[in-house]
Amino acid sequence: MPQYEAIDWYDTPRYYDLIFDEDTTREADFIEAALARYGTLQRKGKRILEPACGSGRCLTELARRGYGVSGFDASQPMLDFAAERLRAAGCKANLRQGQLEEFRYAKPFHLAHCLVSTFKYVLDGAGAVSSLRCVAESLLPGGLFLLGVHLTDYSVEQRQRERWVVRKGGLEVTSNTQTWPAQRRKRAERVRNRLKVVERGVERRTETNWHFRTYNAAELRALVRQVPAFEVVAVHDFHYDIEWTGSLRDDASDVLLVLRKRG
Ligand SMILES: C[S@@+](CC[C@H](N)C(=O)[O-])C[C@H]1O[C@@H](n2cnc3c(N)ncnc32)[C@H](O)[C@@H]1O
């Protein structure tokens, strides 16, 4: 059996970035389209916040398109990578270390986004409500929050597996993610990611284990109801198609909520 070195995969931002960067253009296109379609602030919609901004892939793309971007993240290696990514692209962003559960900005934003299920890192209910309130307080009235969440099907009894292989510039990363059946009472699901990285003939295998907070459609609806500053204006999914809208139901495997701050 191959041996896996235990790491926090956010300590290896280069591999994370390589895997997730494939979707960056589509996500940035969707963010711009959502601002145009659902934003009441229209052309003034220039300031964008990304809570848990990670490697800075979206920050960089949106800065390149002329938006004023800010982001924070718990991981210093991810922030360092993001700063370098922005610098290499000739772009600027306001970056800082911070926690999803509690944050504050002095100047409000036109839009905030938290995609790829990142919000599920907030493990307890009070933290999730606090985080959503912090987003609302960071937005202008009429500002949008795009919240992407992979929904949990509590009837699933098997592990779910996802595999990606990405090759770029002499680097090959194979990512295997397994999600264990959710513990409904604890609202938790165990996730394990294994990476096999081959660079210039040298192989490295790493493993990260973590937990996510789970949400089915009703639990996500209940969360949003606890922050009445927000109204749900549309439901999309991880295909990032602005022309397609659905509804918040359990038969959706992932949802992208468009929340608007009342004002
Ligand atoms: C899946 S990545 C998403 C990064 C980025 N938003 C993107 O779309 O590529 C999740 C990020 O959340 C950060 N993170 C996890 N828990 C956090 C928390 N409680 N507060 C702030 N950041 C957190 C991780 O360090 C990581 O960079």
The ligand as an SDF file (V2000), in Angstrom:
LIG
                    3D

 27 29  0  0  0  0  0  0  0  0999 V2000
  -12.2430   25.1440   -1.1460 C   0  0  0  0  0  0  0  0  0  0  0  0
  -11.1550   26.4530   -0.7110 S   0  0  0  0  0  0  0  0  0  0  0  0
  -11.9220   27.8010   -1.5760 C   0  0  0  0  0  0  0  0  0  0  0  0
  -10.9990   28.9030   -1.8900 C   0  0  0  0  0  0  0  0  0  0  0  0
  -11.5500   29.9430   -2.8600 C   0  0  0  0  0  0  0  0  0  0  0  0
  -12.7340   30.6040   -2.3290 N   0  0  0  0  0  0  0  0  0  0  0  0
  -11.8560   29.3460   -4.2040 C   0  0  0  0  0  0  0  0  0  0  0  0
  -13.0000   29.4200   -4.6460 O   0  0  0  0  0  0  0  0  0  0  0  0
  -10.9320   28.7790   -4.8030 O   0  0  0  0  0  0  0  0  0  0  0  0
  -11.5460   26.7490    0.9500 C   0  0  0  0  0  0  0  0  0  0  0  0
  -10.7590   27.8570    1.6270 C   0  0  0  0  0  0  0  0  0  0  0  0
  -11.3890   28.1390    2.8770 O   0  0  0  0  0  0  0  0  0  0  0  0
  -10.4140   28.4430    3.8370 C   0  0  0  0  0  0  0  0  0  0  0  0
  -11.0420   28.2510    5.1410 N   0  0  0  0  0  0  0  0  0  0  0  0
  -11.4730   27.1030    5.7110 C   0  0  0  0  0  0  0  0  0  0  0  0
  -12.0820   27.3530    6.8820 N   0  0  0  0  0  0  0  0  0  0  0  0
  -12.0460   28.7100    7.0570 C   0  0  0  0  0  0  0  0  0  0  0  0
  -12.5260   29.5930    8.0660 C   0  0  0  0  0  0  0  0  0  0  0  0
  -13.1820   29.1290    9.1270 N   0  0  0  0  0  0  0  0  0  0  0  0
  -12.3100   30.9140    7.9270 N   0  0  0  0  0  0  0  0  0  0  0  0
  -11.6240   31.3990    6.8450 C   0  0  0  0  0  0  0  0  0  0  0  0
  -11.1520   30.6050    5.8610 N   0  0  0  0  0  0  0  0  0  0  0  0
  -11.3630   29.2800    5.9600 C   0  0  0  0  0  0  0  0  0  0  0  0
   -9.2700   27.5120    3.5000 C   0  0  0  0  0  0  0  0  0  0  0  0
   -8.0550   27.9590    4.0480 O   0  0  0  0  0  0  0  0  0  0  0  0
   -9.3130   27.5220    1.9810 C   0  0  0  0  0  0  0  0  0  0  0  0
   -8.4620   28.4980    1.4510 O   0  0  0  0  0  0  0  0  0  0  0  0
  1  2  1  0
  2  3  1  0
  2 10  1  0
  3  4  1  0
  4  5  1  0
  5  6  1  0
  5  7  1  0
  7  8  2  0
  7  9  1  0
 10 11  1  0
 11 12  1  0
 11 26  1  0
 12 13  1  0
 13 14  1  0
 13 24  1  0
 14 15  1  0
 14 23  1  0
 15 16  2  0
 16 17  1  0
 17 18  1  0
 17 23  2  0
 18 19  1  0
 18 20  2  0
 20 21  1  0
 21 22  2  0
 22 23  1  0
 24 25  1  0
 24 26  1  0
 26 27  1  0
M  CHG  2   2   1   9  -1
M  END
$$$$
